[in-house]
Amino acid sequence: MPRLSLEDNFTDLIAKAQRGLKLSDADLAARAEISLADLAAIKAGKVDTPVIRRVARHLRLDPGALEDLAHDRWYPHSPDFQRGFAQFHTSYEGMGVNHYLVWDPRSKEAAAFDTGADAGGVIDLAAAEGMKVRYIFLTHTHDDHIADLDRLAEATGAEVWASELEPSSRAGARTFKENAHFHLGRLAIKTLSTWGHSPGQTTYYVTGLSYPLAVVGDSLFAGSMGGSAEHYADQYRNDVEKILTLPRDTVIASGHGPLTTVAQEKEHNPFFAR
């Protein structure tokens, strides 16, 4: 897997927070005591540290963490899974999107999480290793995450599952309520409702691998969080209460960008660092 770029740069974070808090440029500039021209400059990508720090405070972002992102000072360390986990990265309409496969090495039972633009890697790996893909779990049903769902379901015969609150993705898909439990040999999978970016956005918490794993879809990214114009506060609250309360060594597998951990996000993510 090549080194993946962070999903969002510092200008993306400013835009997400400003949109979510419903602040106009005039409001934000007045609160931060900067000119509209200075605000426009940083939103266009100018790294003006004093202005960035002033704006961060009024967007409820950690100034130091946002400054680090602006200067490219931080990139997450990705723990190495010895077995039972694979990450796949495909391009959907020019945008990079991730999907994942986990399995129990003894029973060879596996579960896929989303499909990205091309599920061929999952199909090939499962066949090469003699795995049985029992489940396809959908974090949410935005097109970039389920573009190859029909092919993966037909190739594997796996059950397709999504939150009962998420718009239907496929005829015959099954639905669950929050805190549903699934098992794959010695692996346990629990569903957590982390909605906001989409109505039924779900995090899957997996135990039994080298590290605890949270497959979070677009709830949270390394150094950022999922955007939502109407449910920003809900997305933020769910990230804090459902994801960042998991064990600190939990690996966060996002729909876009690199792997990260709970500990790193609590220290370096401008939305959550304090």
BELFENJO-V514086 format. One line per field, one symbol per residue. ss: DSSP state (h for helix, s for strand, l for the rest). psi: psi as a letter, one per 30 degrees, with the letter a starting at -180 (. if undefined). A space follows every 50 residues. Layout:
ss = ???
psi = ???
//
This chain:
ss = lllllllllhhhhhhhhhhhhlllhhhhhhhhlllhhhhhhhhlllllhh hhhhhhhhllllhhhhhhhhllllllllllllllssssssssllssssss ssslllllsssssllllllhhhhhhhhhlllsssssslllllhhhhllhh hhhhhhllsssssllllllllllsssllllssssllssssssslllllll lsssssslllllsssssllssllssllllllhhhhhhhhhhhhlllllll sssslllllsshhhhhhhllllll
psi = klkklkekafeeeeeeeeeefhkleeeeeeefhlleeeeeeefffkijee eeeeeeefghkjeeeeeeeeghfkkkkjljkelgkkkkklkjhgkkklll klljfefgklkkjafafjgeeeeeeeeeghljjekjkkelgkeffgfgee eeeeefglkkklkffkkkfkkfklllllgkklkjcgkkkkkkjhldeleg kkkjjklfaelkkjjfbgekljgalkljefheeeeeeeeefeefflkfgk kjjlfkallaleeeefefjfffk.
//
